[in-house]
Amino acid sequence: QLVESGGGLVQTGGSLRLSCAASGRPFSSSVMGWFRHPPGKEREFVASIRWSRDSTYYADSVKGRFSISKDKSVNTVFLQMTNLKPEDTAVYFCAKGSTFPGTVPQAYTIWGRGTQVTVSS
């Protein structure tokens, strides 16, 4: 089970940190990913991280602004978002898969319910 939190309303240029708390089966070989679903658009890949290594991967649209990390002690993955833009407005989902970098939704089998991020101009 995956539960996201940390979404909200922020002004352009602001920051937010999303959290994804994971529970259930051990996932030492897993890949954790963040996706977003902007209004009127398709779900798109944001970032991913290997659970057992330090490998990360980012979409070009967020590279240099977003940072994905993990805390194994609390089974949580984070997405630090800085310099937010109105086009970052979306519902953000975390997901668990087994293929890195896992840039397509089909690479993931478990999904959270999402958290809304709204960036005002």
N, C-alpha and C positions, 0 to 999 in steps of 0.2 A: 504494500500500500504506500502511496506517495501523497503527501499533503503539502501544498504550496502555501506560502504566506508572504506578506511584505508589500503587496501591491498597494496602489493608492493614486492620488492626484498630486501632480508636481508640475511646477512651471518649467518652461524651456530652460535648459542649462542646469537643471537640478539633478539630484541623485536619489536612487532607491537601491535597497538591497533585498532581493528575493531569497527566500529560503525554501528548501524542499526536504522535508523530513521523511525518511524512508524506514519502513518496517517490514517484517516478514522474513522470507528466505535469505540466507547469506548471499552476498553479491560480490565476492572477491574478484570475479572475472567480469563484472558488469561494466557497462558504459552508461553514464548518466548524461542526459541531454536536456537542454532547454529549447523549447519552440515557442512561437508566438502566432497568434491568429488575429491579424489586424481586421478592422471592420471592412467588409466587402471584398476581402482578399483571401487567398489560400493560406493554410498554415505553413509557416516557414521556419527553417532551422535558425537557431541563434548561436548556440555553443554546446560543446560536449567535453567530457572529461573521463578518463579512465579511472575506475575506482582503485585499482591496485598500483597505478603508476602516476606520474605527474604529467602525462600527456594531455594537452588541451587543444581544442580546435574551435575557430570562430568563423561566423559568416562575415563576409567583407563589410557589410553594412554596419557592423558593431565593433569591428576590430579597432583596438585602441581606446574604446570607450567602455566596453563591458569586460568583466573579468569573472570567470567561473572558477570556483574552488570547492574544496570539500573538507569536512571535519569528520574523520572516521570515528572518533570517540562518541559522537552523537548521531552518527549515520545521517548526516545532513549535507546537502549540496547547496551552494550559494551562487547567486548571480548578482554581482555588484555592477550597477549601471550608473554611469556618470555622463555628464554633458548630454542629458536626454533631450530629444527632439520630438516635435509633434508626431512625426512619422513612426516613432517608437510606440505610440498608443496601440495597445492590443491586449488580448488575454494571453497571459504567459503560462505555459505548461511545462512541468518537468516530466521526464520519462526515463524508463530503465530499459536498456537493451544489452546486446552483447557484441556489437560490431562497431569498431572505431574507424573513422570519426562519426559515423552514423548521422549523415546529413539529411536523410529522408525519414518521414514518419514510420515507414514500413520496417525500419531497423529496430523499432522499439515495441515491446510487448506490454508494458505496464505504464499507465498514464495517471497523472494526478487530475484534479478537477479544474485547475487553473486559478489564476489570480489576475484581477484587472489592473492594468497600468494605464493611466491617462496623463498625457503631457499636454498642458495648455500653452498656447502661443502668447 
